[in-house]
Amino acid sequence: MVEHLSLASSTRSSREFKSPEKELQGQRTPSHIPVLAATPPRFMAAPSPGLGVSPSPRSSISRSLSRSVSPSKQSFFLTKDSNVRTEQWDYESRFQTIESQFQNMAKKVDNTISEKEGLQESINQFKNKISELESIRLQLTTNNTRLQSELDECRGKFTSASLALEECRRAHSFEADDLRRKHRNTTEDLRDEHRRELEKMKKENDNAADKSRKDFETEVEKLIKLHQNELDELQRKLKVEVAEEKSKRAQEFDELQKQWASKLHGVDIDLDAKEREAQKVRGELSIITTDLERERLIKGSLQEKLSEAAGNNIALETANREMKAKIDFLESDNQAQSNSFAELHRRMQEAIESAAQANEKLRVEETLRRKLHNQVQELKGNIRVFCRVRPTLASSEIEPANIAYPDCETDSKEVAVRGPEQRTALGNVTTSNNSFSFDRVFGPTSQNAEVFEEISQLVQSALDGYNVCIFCYGQTGSGKTYTMSSPDGMIPRAVQQIYAEATRLEEKGWKYRMDGSFVEVYNENINDLLGKSEDLDKKKLEIRHDTAKKQTIITDVTTVELDGPDRVDEMLKRASNNRSVAATKANERSSRSHSVFILKLVGVNSITGERSEGTLNLVDLAGSERLAHSQAQGERLKETQSINKSLSCLGDVINALGSAKENAHIPYRNSKLTYLLQYSLGGNSKTLMFVMVSPDQAHLQETITSLKFATKVHNTHIGTAKKQTKTKD
Ligand SMILES: Nc1ncnc2c1ncn2[C@@H]1O[C@H](COP(=O)(O)OP(=O)(O)OP(=O)(O)O)[C@@H](O)[C@H]1O
């Protein structure tokens, strides 16, 4: 290290150090350029003796300096071409400076020389060390060579071992491959066999399932067809028989009446004719009598002519006799007429009797009709679901949703709704197609009359002694109130039909009493919509159940006897007024509460002694929109929560009814609505749900939710309904 440093410094010195002669030669410039010539040489370090520099630098430097310095002071031009004069440099002082620098330099050289000696010593030490190290290195090299040979030997061994191992591995791998191949072949064989076995089993299974399904289906179809045919046949026969019987009886009756009337008419005419003849005869008789009298008078005067007139008299007497015979004949003809009248009377009595028999037969047939009607209703299922899509409102400029009616030309049971657009992870836009199927789907062009036609059979059932519940489900603005309570909605039409039917049944001995009440379930409270408006939300109405009679009673509720179809309009108006008083906006209250129109129908047949009690519940449910979607707060939040609760309870009850075994718990008590409808939902009742649908794209999500809820209800099967008919003791 030290050696290296000294070498570097000596190199630098050789580069920087110039001999004073050379220096002075370089300064041998024209005398008028003193600046360059006067630059003193720089002594950075002493030159190394090993590099061929003069061993006595100090003497050579002083020599050159003494040669170059001239003490005289002269004036020079600044440059060769300049005429500016400058004074000659002060060589004395410069010489002194250089002398002192030289001294310093000489000192440094001495130091360096002593340093060099120290370094030389160190170099010698290092050389010794190097030779020592060299001997160690030689030893190590010998060791290394030995180890290398050992290592080579080991490597040779390792290579042979590796080769042996590789050989072994290869052999093992071949073996493993063989085994694997064998195993794979065996597995594949087994798998093939297993697949074949499975396919065979599956085929057998499928065939068996197909066969049994087909058998079952054909059996079911056969049974249904048979039943349907029987039913159709029965109905057809019944209709034909009734029509035939009716027309026969009517014909007979008409004929009899006609015969009787024509006979009576003939008899009357005959009687008149006979009367006229008798009158005529009587008139002739009186004429003859007068004649006779005159003749008798004349006889006296014509005594003489008596003999002449005797012949005349005999002739007259003969004529008189003839006349009498004629009168007798006429009188005997009158008797025949009386006899035929009596005969006619008897036949008329017979006709009346057979008409009474026909009426009796009709009554029996009416009972049979009811039975068949309810059999048909039961076959259709005790809970039915109809879907109605309202038309797009003229005022709305909202985009319509994509709703299709695939079988509108045939069954009208399906509705397909295109779901909202969804973006996949890859960024593609997709839409789902949601298809729903119900007992009947009414499109936007359907009218209330058409809808009512489908439910009129259920209304008939209420008259026949069943509990019927028809409710409308759907979001706000989907058309529930329009369907239920508009002037030509289901409520007025149902009442009209019931009234017309009750009047028709009067001839068959039935007398009905109809009592209507109208209540509202608002925030889990029952309000009387026919009571005073100021009592709304204040008066507490309670629901009581008569478990023995299976009847629901609402305490203090207003009940109106519907003695004519017009009364229902009054009721609806009153209810609507009460609701609009309670709400700030007219439509607000109806959207936020459930309204229940209850019609109790009690019928008594004075001829057969039968009694029937049925209830028709027409329910307009509150808007079904979800809590998150409505973003309700405060009072509204409470309303929405209670609506959602009661609607979900309704779903739970229907679900429980569908899945429950006999006597299982049905959670009617979980909400006021289901508790109120306890005897009109399930076992002894017939239920119809309308799911109302808005056609707007903005309501699409709610529409799909409503249709899904309705599908659940539609898939529920509720047990057979029972008629509440009692016979007189
Ligand atoms: N089938 C239809 N034909 C014509 N207009 C209809 C039909 N259905 C509903 N509408 C109209 O749509 C609007 C909303 O209907 P409606 O008030 O019956 O809805 P809703 O579901 O009962 O609402 P809410 O829950 O607020 O009571 C009304 O203006 C109604 O006249």
The ligand as a MOL file (V3000), in Angstrom:
LIG
                    3D

  0  0  0     0  0            999 V3000
M  V30 BEGIN CTAB
M  V30 COUNTS 31 33 0 0 0
M  V30 BEGIN ATOM
M  V30 1 N -108.0580 -1.2630 -16.1420 0
M  V30 2 C -107.9790 0.0850 -16.1210 0
M  V30 3 N -108.4580 0.8190 -17.1310 0
M  V30 4 C -108.3680 2.1670 -17.1070 0
M  V30 5 N -107.8030 2.8880 -16.1050 0
M  V30 6 C -107.3070 2.2130 -15.0620 0
M  V30 7 C -107.3590 0.7730 -15.0140 0
M  V30 8 N -106.7780 0.3910 -13.8700 0
M  V30 9 C -106.4060 1.5180 -13.2320 0
M  V30 10 N -106.7150 2.6120 -13.9400 0
M  V30 11 C -106.4270 3.9810 -13.5640 0
M  V30 12 O -105.1360 4.0060 -12.9990 0
M  V30 13 C -105.0810 4.8890 -11.8830 0
M  V30 14 C -104.6110 4.1490 -10.6460 0
M  V30 15 O -105.5450 3.1490 -10.3420 0
M  V30 16 P -106.0170 2.8450 -8.8820 0
M  V30 17 O -106.2330 4.0630 -8.0640 0
M  V30 18 O -107.1400 1.8810 -8.9630 0
M  V30 19 O -104.7220 2.1220 -8.3580 0
M  V30 20 P -104.5270 1.4130 -6.9600 0
M  V30 21 O -103.5760 0.3470 -7.1540 0
M  V30 22 O -105.7980 1.0210 -6.4040 0
M  V30 23 O -103.8610 2.5670 -6.1580 0
M  V30 24 P -103.8980 2.7360 -4.5820 0
M  V30 25 O -103.0680 1.6650 -4.0330 0
M  V30 26 O -103.3270 4.0850 -4.4180 0
M  V30 27 O -105.2960 2.6650 -4.1320 0
M  V30 28 C -106.4690 5.4530 -11.7120 0
M  V30 29 O -106.5110 6.7220 -12.3230 0
M  V30 30 C -107.3450 4.4870 -12.4760 0
M  V30 31 O -108.4840 5.1350 -13.0060 0
M  V30 END ATOM
M  V30 BEGIN BOND
M  V30 1 1 1 2
M  V30 2 1 2 3
M  V30 3 2 2 7
M  V30 4 2 3 4
M  V30 5 1 4 5
M  V30 6 2 5 6
M  V30 7 1 6 7
M  V30 8 1 6 10
M  V30 9 1 7 8
M  V30 10 2 8 9
M  V30 11 1 9 10
M  V30 12 1 10 11
M  V30 13 1 11 12
M  V30 14 1 11 30
M  V30 15 1 12 13
M  V30 16 1 13 14
M  V30 17 1 13 28
M  V30 18 1 14 15
M  V30 19 1 15 16
M  V30 20 2 16 17
M  V30 21 1 16 18
M  V30 22 1 16 19
M  V30 23 1 19 20
M  V30 24 2 20 21
M  V30 25 1 20 22
M  V30 26 1 20 23
M  V30 27 1 23 24
M  V30 28 2 24 25
M  V30 29 1 24 26
M  V30 30 1 24 27
M  V30 31 1 28 29
M  V30 32 1 28 30
M  V30 33 1 30 31
M  V30 END BOND
M  V30 END CTAB
M  END
